[in-house]
Amino acid sequence: MYKRLYSEHLQLERAFGLLRHLVAESHGQERTAKILSWAEEKQKLQNIVESLKMVVGQLKQELKEAQDQNELLEFRFLELEQCQFKVTEDEQLREKGVNTDSCIENQDILDFDDVIKKCEATNTK
């Protein structure tokens, strides 16, 4: 009876060792699978971050271009206001009979760029 119990005990110990090994292997595989999954997810997130950084860079460039355009338009607007002031001043002087060089020689000019060029030419004289 002792031999039989001892033999069963050894079989149980071997089965328990095998079971422990299988459980450890399965946990190792699960852990490896989780690590791989996390690594893949991390790579996807890094790709998204890089993509978003590129978009931010493009938006910053567009913003700078819009600001530059805004400054140019503000400058042109101020020039036009100055020219309009000179034209109004010249008209008032003409009404009083004073002859003066006008910022705009031909009052029928409607093109904004032509008005600016005339003003610039007058301002540099």
C-alpha positions in Angstrom: 0.0 0.0 0.0 2.8 2.4 0.9 4.5 1.8 -2.6 1.2 2.4 -4.3 0.6 5.7 -2.4 4.2 6.7 -3.0 3.8 6.0 -6.8 0.5 8.0 -7.0 2.2 10.8 -5.1 5.1 10.9 -7.6 2.6 10.9 -10.5 0.7 13.7 -8.9 3.9 15.7 -8.4 4.8 15.2 -12.0 1.3 16.1 -13.2 1.4 19.2 -10.9 4.8 20.2 -12.3 3.6 19.8 -15.8 0.5 21.8 -15.1 2.6 24.6 -13.5 4.8 24.6 -16.6 1.8 24.8 -18.9 0.3 27.6 -16.9 3.6 29.5 -16.8 3.9 29.1 -20.6 0.4 30.2 -21.2 1.0 33.3 -19.0 4.2 34.0 -20.8 2.5 33.7 -24.2 -0.3 36.0 -23.0 2.2 38.5 -21.6 4.1 38.4 -24.9 0.9 38.9 -26.9 -0.1 41.8 -24.6 3.4 43.4 -25.0 3.2 43.0 -28.8 -0.3 44.5 -28.8 0.9 47.4 -26.7 3.9 47.9 -29.0 1.6 48.0 -32.1 -0.7 50.4 -30.4 2.2 52.6 -29.4 3.5 52.7 -33.0 0.0 53.6 -34.2 -0.2 56.4 -31.7 3.3 57.7 -32.7 2.2 57.7 -36.3 -0.9 59.7 -35.4 1.2 62.2 -33.4 3.7 62.6 -36.3 0.8 63.2 -38.6 -0.8 65.8 -36.3 2.6 67.5 -36.0 2.7 67.8 -39.7 -0.8 69.3 -39.8 0.1 71.7 -37.1 3.2 72.8 -39.1 1.1 73.3 -42.2 -1.5 75.3 -40.2 1.3 77.5 -38.7 2.6 78.2 -42.2 -0.9 79.1 -43.5 -1.4 81.3 -40.4 1.9 83.1 -41.1 0.9 83.6 -44.8 -2.5 85.0 -43.8 -0.9 87.4 -41.3 1.5 88.6 -44.0 -1.3 89.1 -46.4 -3.3 90.9 -43.7 -0.3 93.3 -43.1 -0.1 93.9 -46.8 -3.8 94.7 -47.1 -3.6 97.0 -44.1 -0.7 98.9 -45.6 -2.5 99.2 -49.0 -5.7 100.4 -47.2 -3.7 103.1 -45.4 -2.1 104.2 -48.6 -5.5 104.4 -50.2 -6.9 106.4 -47.3 -3.9 108.8 -47.6 -4.4 109.1 -51.3 -8.2 109.7 -50.8 -7.4 112.4 -48.3 -5.0 114.1 -50.8 -7.7 113.9 -53.5 -10.3 115.4 -51.3 -7.8 118.1 -50.2 -7.0 118.8 -53.9 -10.7 119.0 -54.8 -11.3 121.5 -52.0 -8.3 123.6 -53.2 -9.6 123.4 -56.8 -13.0 124.6 -55.7 -11.2 127.6 -54.1 -9.3 128.1 -57.4 -5.9 126.9 -56.3 -4.0 124.7 -58.8 -2.2 121.8 -57.3 -0.7 118.4 -58.3 -3.2 115.7 -57.6 -2.5 112.3 -56.3 -4.8 111.0 -59.1 -4.6 113.0 -62.3 -7.6 111.4 -63.9 -10.6 111.2 -61.6 -12.2 108.4 -63.7 -9.7 105.8 -62.5 -11.5 103.0 -60.7 -8.8 100.3 -60.5 -7.4 100.1 -57.0 -3.9 99.1 -58.1 -3.7 102.1 -60.4 -4.8 104.4 -57.6 -2.0 103.0 -55.4 0.6 103.3 -58.1 -0.4 107.0 -58.7 -0.2 107.6 -54.9 3.2 106.0 -54.6 4.5 108.0 -57.6 3.1 111.2 -56.0 4.5 110.4 -52.6 8.0 109.7 -53.9 8.2 113.1 -55.7 
